[in-house]
Amino acid sequence: MRIALLRTPTGDQFARLEGSRAHPFDAAPWLGGREAGSAMDWRDEDLCCPVRPTKILCVGRNYAAHARELGHEIPGEPLLFLKPPSSLLGPSREVRLPPESARVEHEAELALVVGRRAKNVPVGDALAHVFGYSCACDVTARDLQRKDVQFTRAKGFDTFCPVGPWIETALDAGAVAVRCRVNGETRQDGTTAHMIFDVPTVVSYASRMMTLEPGDVILTGTPEGVGPLAAGDALEVEVGGIGVLKLRVRA
């Protein structure tokens, strides 16, 4: 099932997409929303960021080749950090390059959306707490990350967490392609099969530190090939079985 958040004349509304028709929900489906009302046509320009989390949790260096390309050791346990919800951005929108940074980079990722409250969840039960998956880009001011050591400023700017174009609930995330293209050129081309810590492990581990609430988002890490973004770039993040998140970059 493909779930989107659509901009409508009466306000933003979650809906199940079926071809060119959208079947609206009366609330976010992970909060118990149900289909209600008449189906309607939808267009790409109606798509909004499909998530409204209380928090965005990210896993750093979750692909060995990416850790090595940045000169880091492979972590022995998931390296967690947070991005603020104010960094969220919807499809077909613009990533803004902040004047504080001279090098902003793309990091294509598989994102998951929590469907049920999770606290101290065993690995074997973790997938039962996942509602679905989406495409995401962990946009990073690399120079500020190196300067600050910790990640808050480098990854927390407004527009630094694009997610979309929708949420796919029927996905086996064990071995799907994760790609990034800039101006049509492939920069990243990996697979979730190469993640150091898979989705169940990440969900279980994170739930030991903090309660994961329905609607929360977890970014699962990026494959090798990260690189710089420049004003005017066309940025695409593709995850197999989901679709393509298309963005523009501006100063």
HELIX and SHEET records of a PDB file:
HELIX    1   1 PRO A   29  LEU A   31  5                                   3    
HELIX    2   2 ASP A   44  ASP A   46  5                                   3    
HELIX    3   3 ALA A   64  GLU A   69  1                                   6    
HELIX    4   4 PRO A   85  SER A   87  5                                   3    
HELIX    5   5 VAL A  123  HIS A  129  5                                   7    
HELIX    6   6 ARG A  142  ASP A  148  1                                   7    
HELIX    7   7 THR A  152  GLY A  156  1                                   5    
HELIX    8   8 THR A  192  HIS A  194  5                                   3    
HELIX    9   9 VAL A  199  MET A  209  1                                  11    
SHEET    1   A 5 MET A  40  ASP A  41  0                                        
SHEET    2   A 5 ARG A  21  PRO A  24 -1                                        
SHEET    3   A 5 GLY A  11  GLU A  18 -1                                        
SHEET    4   A 5 ARG A   2  THR A   8 -1                                        
SHEET    5   A 5 LEU A  47  CYS A  48 -1                                        
SHEET    1   B 6 MET A  40  ASP A  41  0                                        
SHEET    2   B 6 ARG A  21  PRO A  24 -1                                        
SHEET    3   B 6 GLY A  11  GLU A  18 -1                                        
SHEET    4   B 6 ARG A   2  THR A   8 -1                                        
SHEET    5   B 6 CYS A 161  GLU A 168 -1                                        
SHEET    6   B 6 LEU A  88  LEU A  89  1                                        
SHEET    1   C10 MET A  40  ASP A  41  0                                        
SHEET    2   C10 ARG A  21  PRO A  24 -1                                        
SHEET    3   C10 GLY A  11  GLU A  18 -1                                        
SHEET    4   C10 ARG A   2  THR A   8 -1                                        
SHEET    5   C10 CYS A 161  GLU A 168 -1                                        
SHEET    6   C10 VAL A 130  CYS A 137 -1                                        
SHEET    7   C10 ALA A 108  VAL A 114 -1                                        
SHEET    8   C10 VAL A 217  LEU A 219 -1                                        
SHEET    9   C10 ILE A  56  GLY A  60  1                                        
SHEET   10   C10 LEU A  79  LYS A  83 -1                                        
SHEET    1   D 5 GLU A  94  ARG A  96  0                                        
SHEET    2   D 5 GLY A 243  ARG A 250  1                                        
SHEET    3   D 5 ALA A 234  VAL A 239 -1                                        
SHEET    4   D 5 ALA A 177  VAL A 182 -1                                        
SHEET    5   D 5 GLU A 185  THR A 191 -1                                        
SHEET    1   E 3 THR A 140  ALA A 141  0                                        
SHEET    2   E 3 VAL A 104  HIS A 106 -1                                        
SHEET    3   E 3 GLY A 227  PRO A 228 -1                                        
END                                                                             
